[in-house]
């Protein structure tokens, strides 16, 4: 978006040129805008700007005849509540009612199609959802219904129907009007994204949408940003569109609006968006850098959070001046995009995030809310507006976590072995049942047993025993996922499960990035990035974290601070301020925060001593964490950066994996298990999909490879985890992974 908005100030002067071109080729722009845009992109100079002003090229909407939500231990009430309950964010940079009234950014004088239309937002990767006003009448059409009630996750709590009156997609939540904690001024209803926007998945097969909670989404948030900006620009510049926008807004509000004021407000909003993006582009240009393409299904969430918290939050919303000029250097490019990780089981993991960087659950979720534009005062305290006062709804966020987690698996009163009773991974057999008789979905039982043996030989070391496989536990009882200790871990003085404050947490395996060999960009964000903190905030992250959590961090003398520690401190202060503002009793504080401290990962931040000086310091050793593979069949593309399209490709030697493929479609390949990689009509890019080129920075598909003939894992080179598999072994292992 930066390259477009950086040049927006010259757009008004260029509009005449653009509209002249459009007028001359209006038919082409209306009927074949993709081709016109692609032609313009091939031309340098002003034609490039013309291309930036043309509608985004998006995939054509797929034909969906039926939709199903797979059973995952949630009732439909819990599912819908998770989809649309606000967490206090204002992600969409226009008021809620404006968003409803805006038209799609399409070059047409006659089309009245809305930005909020299901088929348009589906093209951006979102999953349609029914209106709360007529949920019962429309639930089945959207795949809801038929789920048994689950009270085990949260005894005594039944979720109410959240406020989604306009039928916006999964992950959109209406934030009721309130007072801005930064300015003290009132704001209208806003629209924010929840964790469901990025952590709800779906697959499409033979015109059926298979949907599941907690899975990776295939949204393109960059194009969402661009679409909103273009829509506002088109509303102001294309004839008749502003009047239609104002008329629609009057219809929504039920009264006349001051159209002169509305136009000024719209122009001011666009100007603010453009100037802020222009400032960011100038910062990147000064660094000689540019953002990497996140595309469909990926986001550089950590760098985006860092930019929001340590740059954007210091901007005066009216003047766009920084409260402290030194923090301009805090802005960083998006250079570590990753797939949205699945979040079933995550509340039970000792460490979360791909890089095992977060211990405390409320800190994890509140940090995510700050990253997707919750409002927070980080500029100056004032009466009624304390520092770190925010719009974040800690109560809802804590409820999300409870719903995901359920009860402690070792303390549930149910019969049999321990099990998760919160959100569980989707099961292949439940999706298979939607396609009876389809050979592509049939599991080859004769291969599953062999695949189980291969899993134990090649996958167990990192991913541990499977969550739900009685045959595995019977054959290797000491290696069960549910054992407090596994023999190989006990030999290393490591626990399989760790109890903290009466709760059990699974000790996910952490592997040094240098050993696993996968793309290292994401691991660099929290280990290398540093930020400047204005003195007015009164933050001293190392001292603050040591005082609050006894984190044993070594002090350092530096004008800047490791980003990870600064973020932990800000989020901790934000949570504490919410408790104070809401008069939260200690008992409720402890329940919401959970028993884990807000501390750094000792595997990554290692206390060491320099031999040359004898001084203590923090040696940083980046790690990635492995997770259990339950539901892995539904999480393509694979590796943390989404660089491998199918499970079969994952089991190939790294130099034989696809060097490029297209993402954006959710068309599912049940044979190879993953995204369909063939092009459409010979040109998938023209259909609006993202071309994933593994040669680019952040896109490496190397590491986690089976290659060569060495069987002794102690002798394998970095990036290799086992010997090359035969085709029969790959098929067997894929068949077994389908059952998890």
C-alpha positions in Angstrom: 0.0 0.0 0.0 2.9 2.3 0.7 4.0 3.0 -2.9 0.4 3.9 -3.8 -0.3 6.2 -0.8 3.1 7.8 -0.9 2.1 9.4 -4.1 -1.5 10.2 -3.2 -0.9 13.9 -2.9 -0.3 14.1 -6.6 -3.4 12.0 -7.3 -5.8 15.0 -7.3 -3.6 16.6 -10.0 -3.5 13.4 -11.9 -7.2 12.5 -11.6 -8.0 14.4 -14.8 -5.5 12.3 -16.6 -6.7 9.1 -15.1 -10.4 9.9 -15.7 -9.6 10.9 -19.3 -7.9 7.5 -19.8 -10.8 5.8 -18.0 -13.4 7.7 -20.0 -11.6 6.6 -23.2 -11.4 3.0 -22.1 -14.3 2.9 -19.6 -15.8 -0.2 -21.2 -12.5 -1.9 -20.9 -12.0 -0.8 -17.3 -15.5 -2.0 -16.4 -15.6 -5.3 -18.2 -11.9 -6.3 -18.1 -10.2 -4.2 -15.3 -7.7 -6.9 -14.5 -6.2 -6.8 -18.1 -6.2 -3.0 -18.1 -4.4 -2.9 -14.8 -1.8 -5.5 -15.9 -1.1 -3.7 -19.1 -0.6 -0.4 -17.1 1.7 -2.1 -14.7 4.1 -3.0 -17.5 4.5 0.7 -18.4 6.8 2.9 -16.5 6.1 6.4 -15.1 2.6 7.8 -14.9 1.1 4.6 -16.2 2.4 2.9 -13.1 0.4 5.3 -11.0 -2.6 4.7 -13.2 -2.2 1.0 -12.4 -2.1 1.8 -8.7 -5.4 3.7 -9.0 -7.2 0.9 -10.8 -9.1 -1.8 -8.9 -7.3 -4.6 -7.2 -7.0 -7.8 -9.1 -8.8 -10.4 -7.0 -9.6 -14.0 -7.6 -13.0 -14.7 -9.1 -15.5 -15.8 -6.4 -15.6 -19.6 -6.3 -19.0 -21.3 -6.7 -20.1 -22.6 -3.3 -23.3 -24.7 -3.2 -23.0 -25.9 0.4 -21.1 -24.9 3.5 -20.3 -26.9 6.7 -18.6 -26.2 10.0 -16.8 -29.3 11.1 -17.5 -30.5 14.7 -14.7 -29.3 17.0 -16.3 -29.6 20.5 -18.0 -26.1 20.3 -21.7 -25.5 20.1 -22.9 -23.1 17.4 -23.4 -20.5 20.1 -19.8 -20.7 21.2 -18.6 -20.7 17.6 -20.6 -17.6 16.5 -19.7 -15.8 19.7 -16.0 -16.4 19.0 -16.5 -15.1 15.4 -18.0 -11.7 16.2 -17.3 -10.6 19.8 -15.1 -7.5 19.8 -11.7 -7.4 21.5 -11.6 -3.6 21.4 -9.9 -3.1 18.0 -10.5 -0.5 15.3 -8.7 -2.2 12.5 -10.8 -0.7 9.7 -9.9 3.0 9.4 -13.4 4.3 8.8 -16.5 4.4 11.1 -18.6 1.2 11.1 -21.5 2.9 9.2 -19.2 4.3 6.5 -17.9 0.8 5.9 -21.5 -0.4 5.3 -22.2 2.5 2.9 -19.0 2.3 0.8 -19.1 0.8 -2.7 -16.5 -1.6 -4.1 -13.5 0.0 -5.6 -14.6 -0.8 -9.2 -14.4 1.6 -12.1 -18.1 1.9 -13.0 -20.5 4.8 -13.3 -23.5 2.4 -12.9 -22.6 -0.4 -10.5 -23.9 0.0 -6.9 -22.2 -3.1 -5.5 -21.2 -2.7 -1.9 -17.8 -3.3 -0.3 -19.6 -5.5 2.3 -21.1 -7.9 -0.2 -20.4 -11.5 0.6 -19.0 -12.4 -2.8 -16.6 -9.5 -2.7 -15.2 -10.1 0.8 -14.9 -13.8 -0.1 -12.5 -12.8 -2.8 -10.4 -11.2 -0.1 -10.4 -14.5 1.7 -13.1 -14.0 4.4 -15.7 -16.6 5.3 -19.4 -15.4 5.1 -21.5 -15.3 8.2 -25.2 -14.7 8.9 -26.7 -11.6 10.5 -27.4 -11.8 14.2 -30.8 -10.3 13.4 -32.0 -13.4 11.7 -29.4 -16.0 12.7 -31.9 -18.9 13.1 -33.3 -18.4 9.7 -30.0 -18.3 7.9 -27.7 -20.4 10.1 -27.9 -23.6 8.0 -27.1 -21.7 4.7 -23.8 -20.6 6.3 -23.0 -24.0 7.8 -24.0 -23.4 11.4 -26.2 -25.6 13.4 -26.2 -29.2 14.5 -23.4 -28.9 17.1 -24.1 -30.4 20.5 -23.8 -28.0 23.4 -20.5 -28.1 25.1 -20.5 -26.9 28.7 -17.2 -28.6 29.7 -15.1 -25.7 28.3 -16.7 -23.1 30.5 -19.1 -24.5 33.1 -22.0 -22.2 33.9 -21.4 -19.9 30.9 -23.6 -19.7 27.9 -22.5 -17.1 25.3 -25.1 -14.6 24.1 -25.5 -13.8 20.5 -22.9 -11.1 19.5 -23.8 -8.0 17.6 -23.4 -8.7 13.9 -26.6 -7.1 12.5 -25.3 -6.6 9.0 -24.0 -10.1 8.4 -20.3 -9.2 8.1 -17.8 -12.1 7.7 -16.2 -14.2 10.3 -13.7 -12.2 12.3 -15.5 -8.8 11.9 -16.7 -7.3 15.1 -18.6 -4.0 15.8 -17.0 -1.9 18.6 -19.6 0.3 20.2 -19.0 4.0 20.3 -16.8 5.2 23.2 -14.1 7.7 24.3 -10.7 7.7 22.7 -8.2 6.9 25.5 -5.5 9.0 23.6 -7.5 12.2 22.8 -10.4 12.0 25.2 -12.8 12.7 22.3 -15.8 10.5 21.5 -15.8 8.2 18.5 -18.5 6.6 16.5 -19.1 2.8 16.3 -16.0 1.3 14.8 -15.1 -2.0 13.0 -12.3 -4.2 14.1 -10.9 -7.6 13.4 -10.8 -10.4 16.0 -8.5 -13.3 16.2 -11.1 -15.3 14.3 -10.4 -13.3 11.2 -6.9 -14.8 10.8 -7.4 -18.1 12.8 -10.5 -19.6 11.1 -9.9 -21.8 8.1 -11.8 -23.2 5.2 -11.2 -25.6 2.3 -13.2 -25.9 -0.9 -13.8 -29.1 -2.8 -16.4 -29.7 -5.5 -18.3 -26.5 -4.7 -18.5 -27.4 -1.0 -16.9 -25.2 1.7 -15.5 -27.1 4.7 -15.0 -24.6 7.5 -13.2 -25.0 10.9 -12.3 -22.9 13.8 -8.7 -22.3 14.9 -7.2 -23.0 11.5 -5.1 -20.7 9.3 -7.1 -18.2 7.2 -6.4 -17.4 3.6 -7.2 -13.6 3.9 -5.2 -10.9 2.1 -5.2 -8.0 4.7 -2.9 -5.8 2.5 -5.6 -5.8 -0.2 -8.2 -5.1 2.4 -6.3 -1.9 3.3 -5.9 -1.0 -0.4 -9.6 -1.7 -1.2 -10.8 0.7 1.6 -8.5 3.5 0.5 -9.5 3.1 -3.2 -13.1 2.9 -2.2 -12.9 6.3 -0.4 -11.0 7.8 -3.3 -13.5 6.6 -5.9 -16.3 7.9 -3.7 -14.8 11.4 -3.8 -13.7 11.4 -7.5 -16.0 9.3 -9.6 -19.3 11.0 -10.6 -22.5 10.1 -8.7 -20.7 7.9 -6.2 -20.6 10.4 -3.3 -24.3 11.0 -3.6 -25.0 7.3 -3.5 -22.7 7.0 -0.5 -24.5 9.8 1.3 -27.9 8.4 0.5 -26.9 4.9 1.7 -25.6 6.5 5.0 -28.9 8.3 5.5 -30.7 5.1 4.9 -28.6 3.3 7.6 -28.8 6.2 10.1 -32.5 6.9 9.5 -32.0 10.7 9.1 -30.5 13.2 6.8 -26.8 14.0 6.9 -25.0 17.2 6.3 -23.5 16.3 3.0 -21.0 19.2 2.9 -19.6 18.1 6.3 -19.7 14.5 5.2 -17.6 15.2 2.2 -15.0 17.1 4.3 -14.9 14.3 6.8 -14.4 11.8 4.0 -11.6 13.9 2.5 -10.0 14.3 5.9 -10.1 10.6 6.5 -8.5 9.8 3.2 -5.9 12.6 3.7 -5.0 11.1 7.1 -4.7 7.6 5.7 -2.6 8.8 2.8 -0.3 11.0 4.8 0.4 8.3 7.4 1.1 5.8 4.7 3.3 8.3 2.9 5.3 8.9 6.1 5.8 5.2 6.5 6.9 4.9 2.8 9.4 7.8 3.3 10.9 6.0 6.4 11.3 2.8 4.3 12.8 4.8 1.4 15.3 6.3 3.9 16.2 2.8 5.0 16.6 1.7 1.4 13.9 -0.9 2.0 10.5 -1.9 1.0 7.8 -4.3 2.4 7.8 -7.9 1.3 4.7 -9.2 -0.4 2.6 -10.9 2.3 -0.2 -11.9 -0.1 -2.9 -14.3 0.7 -2.7 -16.4 3.8 0.3 -14.6 5.4 1.1 -11.7 7.6 4.2 -10.2 9.2 2.3 -10.0 12.4 5.2 -9.3 14.7 6.7 -6.4 12.7 3.2 -5.0 12.2 2.6 -5.1 15.9 5.9 -3.4 16.5 5.1 -0.7 14.0 1.7 -0.1 15.5 2.8 -0.1 19.2 6.2 1.7 18.9 5.6 4.1 15.9 1.9 4.6 15.0 0.8 5.0 18.7 3.2 7.9 19.1 1.6 9.9 16.2 -0.7 12.8 17.0 -3.9 11.7 15.2 -4.5 15.3 14.0 -1.1 16.6 13.1 0.5 13.2 12.4 3.6 14.5 14.2 5.5 12.2 16.5 5.4 12.9 20.2 9.1 12.0 20.2 11.1 12.3 16.9 13.5 9.6 18.0 10.9 6.9 17.7 10.8 7.4 13.9 13.6 4.8 13.8 11.2 2.3 15.4 9.4 1.8 12.1 10.5 -1.4 10.3 9.5 -3.0 7.0 7.4 -6.1 6.8 10.1 -8.6 6.0 9.0 -11.8 7.9 5.6 -12.8 6.7 4.3 -16.1 8.1 1.2 -18.3 7.8 -1.5 -17.8 10.4 -0.8 -20.6 12.8 -3.5 -23.0 14.0 -4.6 -22.2 17.5 -6.3 -25.4 18.7 -4.3 -26.8 21.6 -2.3 -23.6 21.9 -3.6 -22.6 25.3 -2.1 -25.8 26.6 1.4 -25.1 25.2 4.0 -23.9 27.5 5.3 -21.5 24.8 3.3 -20.0 22.0 4.2 -18.4 18.6 6.4 -19.9 16.0 9.5 -18.6 17.8 8.3 -19.7 21.3 8.4 -16.1 22.4 5.3 -15.8 24.6 4.7 -17.5 27.9 1.6 -15.8 29.4 -1.7 -16.2 27.6 -3.2 -12.8 28.4 -0.1 -11.1 27.2 -0.2 -13.1 24.0 -3.8 -12.1 23.2 -3.7 -8.5 24.4 -0.5 -8.0 22.3 -2.4 -9.3 19.3 -5.2 -6.8 20.0 -2.8 -3.9 20.2 -1.3 -5.0 16.9 -4.6 -4.8 15.0 -5.2 -1.2 16.1 -6.8 -1.2 19.6 -6.6 2.4 20.8 -4.1 3.1 23.5 -2.7 6.2 25.2 1.1 6.1 24.8 1.7 9.9 24.3 0.7 11.8 27.5 -1.3 11.3 30.6 -4.2 13.6 31.3 -7.1 13.6 33.8 -9.2 10.6 33.0 -6.7 9.4 30.4 -3.8 7.6 32.1 -0.9 6.2 30.2 -1.6 2.7 28.8 -5.4 3.3 29.0 -6.8 1.4 26.0 -9.9 0.2 24.2 -8.8 -3.4 24.6 -11.5 -5.6 26.1 -9.5 -7.8 28.5 -12.7 -9.5 29.7 -13.6 -10.7 26.2 -10.0 -11.7 25.5 -9.8 -13.7 28.6 -13.1 -15.4 27.7 -11.7 -16.2 24.2 -8.8 -18.0 25.9 -11.1 -19.9 28.3 -13.3 -21.0 25.4 -10.2 -22.2 23.4 -8.6 -23.9 26.4 -11.4 -25.7 28.2 -10.5 -27.4 31.4 -7.2 -28.9 32.5 -7.0 -32.3 30.6 -5.5 -34.0 33.6 -8.2 -32.8 36.0 -11.4 -33.3 33.9 -13.9 -35.6 35.6 -14.7 -37.5 32.4 -13.8 -41.2 32.0 -10.7 -42.6 30.2 -7.4 -41.0 29.2 -6.8 -37.2 29.5 -8.1 -35.2 26.5 -8.7 -31.6 25.4 -12.3 -30.5 26.0 -11.9 -26.9 24.6 -11.5 -26.4 20.9 -10.1 -29.5 19.2 -8.5 -30.0 15.8 -10.8 -30.8 12.9 -10.9 -34.5 11.9 -10.4 -35.8 8.4 -13.2 -38.3 8.8 -15.7 -35.5 9.4 -14.7 -33.8 6.2 -14.6 -37.1 4.3 -18.2 -37.8 5.4 -19.3 -34.8 3.2 -18.1 -36.6 0.1 -19.3 -40.2 0.4 -17.9 -42.6 -2.2 -15.2 -40.1 -3.3 -12.0 -42.2 -3.7 -9.8 -39.1 -3.2 -10.9 -38.8 0.4 -10.7 -42.5 1.3 -8.0 -43.3 3.8 -5.9 -46.4 2.8 -6.0 -48.4 5.9 -3.2 -50.7 4.7 -0.8 -47.8 4.6 -1.8 -46.2 8.0 0.1 -48.8 10.1 3.3 -48.3 8.2 2.8 -44.5 8.4 2.5 -44.8 12.1 5.9 -46.6 12.3 7.4 -43.9 10.1 6.0 -41.2 12.3 7.5 -42.8 15.4 10.9 -43.0 13.6 11.0 -39.6 12.0 8.5 -37.2 13.6 8.3 -38.1 17.2 11.5 -36.5 18.3 10.1 -33.0 17.7 6.3 -33.3 17.4 6.0 -36.0 20.2 3.3 -38.6 20.3 0.0 -37.9 18.6 -2.7 -36.3 20.6 -5.4 -38.9 19.7 -4.1 -42.2 18.6 -4.8 -45.2 20.9 -2.8 -47.5 18.7 0.3 -45.4 19.0 -0.1 -45.2 22.8 -0.6 -49.0 22.9 2.5 -49.8 20.8 4.8 -47.2 22.5 3.1 -46.5 25.9 6.1 -44.6 27.3 6.1 -42.2 24.3 2.5 -41.2 24.7 1.7 -37.5 24.3 -0.1 -37.7 27.7 2.8 -39.0 29.7 4.3 -36.5 32.1 7.7 -37.8 31.1 8.9 -39.4 27.9 12.1 -41.5 28.3 14.1 -39.5 25.7 13.2 -36.2 27.3 13.8 -37.5 30.8 17.4 -38.4 29.7 17.8 -34.7 28.9 16.2 -33.6 32.2 13.2 -32.3 30.4 9.5 -32.8 31.3 6.8 -33.6 28.7 4.2 -31.8 30.8 4.9 -29.0 33.3 2.5 -28.0 36.1 2.4 -24.3 36.9 -0.1 -22.9 39.5 -2.3 -25.9 39.3 -2.5 -26.0 35.5 -0.7 -28.4 33.2 1.2 -27.2 30.1 2.7 -29.2 27.3 6.4 -28.5 27.0 6.6 -28.0 23.2 9.9 -29.0 21.7 12.1 -26.1 20.7 14.8 -26.5 18.0 17.5 -24.0 17.2 16.8 -22.3 13.9 20.4 -23.2 12.8 19.5 -26.8 13.2 16.1 -27.0 11.7 17.2 -25.0 8.7 13.9 -23.3 7.8 13.6 -19.7 6.8 15.1 -17.6 9.6 13.4 -14.2 8.9 10.6 -14.6 11.5 13.1 -15.6 14.2 15.0 -12.4 13.7 12.2 -10.1 14.6 12.1 -10.7 18.3 15.8 -11.4 18.7 17.4 -8.6 16.6 14.9 -5.8 16.4 15.3 -3.0 18.9 13.2 0.1 19.7 13.6 3.5 21.3 11.2 4.3 24.2 10.3 8.0 25.0 11.3 8.9 28.6 7.8 10.2 29.2 6.5 6.6 29.3 8.6 5.8 32.3 9.4 2.3 30.9 12.5 0.3 31.9 11.6 -3.1 30.4 14.3 -5.2 32.0 13.8 -3.7 35.4 10.0 -3.8 35.1 9.9 -7.4 34.0 12.3 -8.5 36.7 10.2 -6.7 39.3 6.8 -8.0 38.1 7.8 -11.6 37.2 11.3 -12.3 38.6 12.5 -12.9 35.1 16.2 -12.9 35.8 17.0 -10.6 32.9 20.5 -9.1 32.9 20.7 -5.3 32.8 22.4 -3.6 29.8 23.5 -0.1 29.0 21.9 0.9 25.7 19.8 3.8 24.4 17.4 1.3 22.8 15.7 -1.9 24.0 15.1 -5.3 22.6 11.7 -5.2 20.9 10.5 -8.3 22.6 11.2 -7.0 26.1 9.7 -3.6 25.3 6.5 -5.2 23.9 6.2 -7.5 26.9 6.5 -4.4 29.2 3.9 -2.3 27.3 1.4 -5.1 27.1 1.9 -5.8 30.8 1.3 -2.2 31.7 -1.8 -2.1 29.5 -3.3 -5.1 31.2 -2.5 -3.6 34.6 -4.1 -0.3 33.7 -7.2 -2.2 32.5 -7.4 -3.9 35.9 -7.1 -0.5 37.7 -9.7 1.2 35.5 -12.2 -1.6 36.0 -11.6 -2.1 39.7 -10.8 -5.7 39.1 -10.5 -7.8 42.3 -7.3 -9.8 42.9 -9.1 -13.1 42.5 -10.4 -12.2 39.0 -7.0 -10.7 38.1 -5.3 -14.0 38.9 -7.9 -16.0 36.9 -7.7 -13.7 33.9 -3.9 -13.5 33.8 -3.3 -17.2 34.5 -0.5 -18.7 36.5 2.4 -18.0 34.1 4.7 -15.0 34.3 5.3 -12.4 31.7 8.9 -13.5 31.1 11.3 -14.2 28.2 12.2 -17.6 26.9 15.4 -18.8 28.6 16.2 -21.1 25.6 16.4 -18.0 23.4 17.8 -15.4 25.9 20.7 -17.3 27.4 22.7 -15.8 30.3 26.4 -16.1 29.2 29.7 -14.6 30.1 32.1 -13.1 27.7 35.5 -14.7 28.0 37.4 -11.6 26.9 35.9 -9.2 29.5 34.4 -11.5 32.0 31.1 -9.6 31.9 27.7 -11.2 31.9 25.4 -10.7 28.9 22.4 -12.2 27.2 23.4 -14.5 24.3 20.5 -14.8 21.9 19.9 -18.2 20.3 16.8 -18.1 18.0 14.5 -21.2 18.2 11.4 -22.4 16.5 8.9 -24.6 18.4 7.3 -27.7 17.1 3.7 -28.5 17.8 1.6 -31.7 17.8 0.3 -32.6 14.4 -3.3 -33.1 15.2 -5.3 -31.5 12.4 -2.2 -30.9 10.3 -4.1 -32.0 7.2 -6.1 -28.8 7.4 -3.2 -26.3 7.8 -1.6 -26.0 4.3 0.6 -24.4 3.0 3.3 -25.8 5.3 6.3 -24.6 7.2 5.9 -21.5 9.3 6.2 -19.2 6.3 3.8 -21.1 4.1 6.4 -22.1 1.6 5.4 -25.7 0.9 2.0 -26.3 -0.7 1.2 -29.9 0.3 2.1 -32.6 2.9 3.6 -34.7 0.1 5.9 -31.8 -0.9 6.9 -31.5 2.7 8.3 -35.1 2.6 10.4 -34.4 -0.5 14.0 -33.4 -0.3 14.1 -29.6 -0.1 15.6 -29.1 -3.6 12.7 -31.1 -5.1 9.9 -29.0 -3.5 8.0 -26.6 -5.8 10.1 -23.5 -6.5 6.9 -21.4 -7.1 3.2 -21.9 -6.7 0.0 -19.8 -6.4 -1.9 -19.1 -3.2 -5.3 -17.5 -2.6 -7.6 -20.2 -3.7 -8.8 -22.6 -1.0 -9.3 -25.4 -3.6 -8.2 -28.5 -1.7 -6.1 -31.4 -2.9 -7.1 -34.5 -0.7 -4.6 -36.8 -2.4 -1.4 -34.8 -1.8 -3.1 -33.0 1.1 -2.8 -29.3 0.7 -3.6 -26.4 -1.7 -4.1 -27.1 -5.4 -1.0 -25.7 -7.2 -2.0 -25.9 -10.8 -2.7 -22.6 -12.6 -6.1 -21.6 -13.9 -6.4 -20.9 -17.6 -2.6 -20.9 -17.8 -2.3 -17.7 -15.8 -3.1 -17.9 -12.1 -1.6 -14.4 -11.4 -4.1 -12.8 -13.8 -6.8 -14.4 -11.6 -5.6 -12.4 -8.7 -3.7 -15.1 -6.8 -0.3 -14.6 -5.1 2.7 -16.0 -6.8 4.9 -17.6 -4.1 8.5 -17.5 -5.2 10.7 -19.4 -2.8 13.8 -17.6 -4.0 12.7 -14.3 -2.4 13.7 -13.1 1.0 11.5 -14.6 3.7 10.2 -17.3 1.3 12.7 -20.1 1.6 11.3 -23.6 1.6 14.5 -25.2 2.8 15.0 -27.1 6.0 13.0 -29.8 7.8 14.1 -32.1 4.9 14.3 -35.8 4.3 17.3 -36.4 2.1 20.5 -38.4 1.7 21.0 -41.9 3.2 22.3 -41.1 6.7 20.0 -42.8 9.3 21.8 -41.7 12.5 20.1 -38.4 13.4 23.2 -37.3 15.4 25.2 -37.2 12.1 22.6 -35.3 10.0 23.6 -31.9 8.7 21.6 -28.7 9.6 18.2 -28.6 7.9 18.0 -32.4 7.4 15.9 -34.4 9.8 16.0 -37.8 8.2 17.0 -39.9 5.2 15.2 -39.6 1.9 11.9 -41.4 1.9 10.6 -43.6 -0.9 7.4 -42.8 -2.7 5.6 -45.6 -0.8 6.9 -44.3 2.5 5.7 -40.8 1.7 2.2 -42.1 0.8 2.1 -44.1 4.0 3.1 -41.2 6.2 0.6 -38.9 4.5 -2.1 -41.4 5.0 -1.3 -41.6 8.7 -1.1 -37.8 9.1 -4.7 -37.7 7.8 -5.9 -39.7 10.8 -4.5 -37.3 13.4 
